[in-house]
């Protein structure tokens, strides 16, 4: 039986598909690569976090999730600079930075309570960046 907080963690990962959809719609192939990786590896990471956190697969998917997450955020900073209007840039830089700060704060404060919200906040911000650029 999956505990309530584990169910929330897994189900909140479904929000990670939003940037995948928008990247595909707008033909942003590199971000589609990063967003797809996050969606896939986050689901596997959180699944193995529940079923076998001592396994090789847990560490493998954790590493892949982290790498795709870092790549995604770096690309979003680059994307904001190159494709968003000048008057929107500061807002998006602040939102991206706040999302990262929220991730680190939530990780240290109460991971199971705050990390599912990161699964909602980060995709909404990156989706908004893609939408406002087009």
C-alpha positions, 0 to 999 in steps of 0.5 A: 500500500502506497502512503498518502505522501508517496501518492501525492509525490508521484501524482504531482509528477504528472505536472511535469508533462506540461513543459513537455507538451509546450516544448513539443507544440513550439518546436523547442527540441532541446527543451523537449529533451530536458523536459522529457528527461525530467518527466521520465526520470522523476517518475522512476526516481520517486517510484524507486524512492518508495519501493527500494531506496537502497537500490542501484536504480534509485541512485541511477534515476536520482542522478539522471533526474538531477542532471536533467533538472540542472540542464533544464534550469540552465536552458531556461535561463538561456532561453529567457535571455534569447527569446523573451521580451526585454520587459519580461526577462527580469520577472522570469529570472526572478521566478526561476531563481525563486523556484530553485530557492523553493526547491532547496528550502523545501528539501531541507525543511520538509521534503515530503511536504514541499517537493510535490509543490515544486513539481507544480511550480517549476513546470508552470514557470517553464511553461509560462516562459515558453508561452510568453516567448511565442 
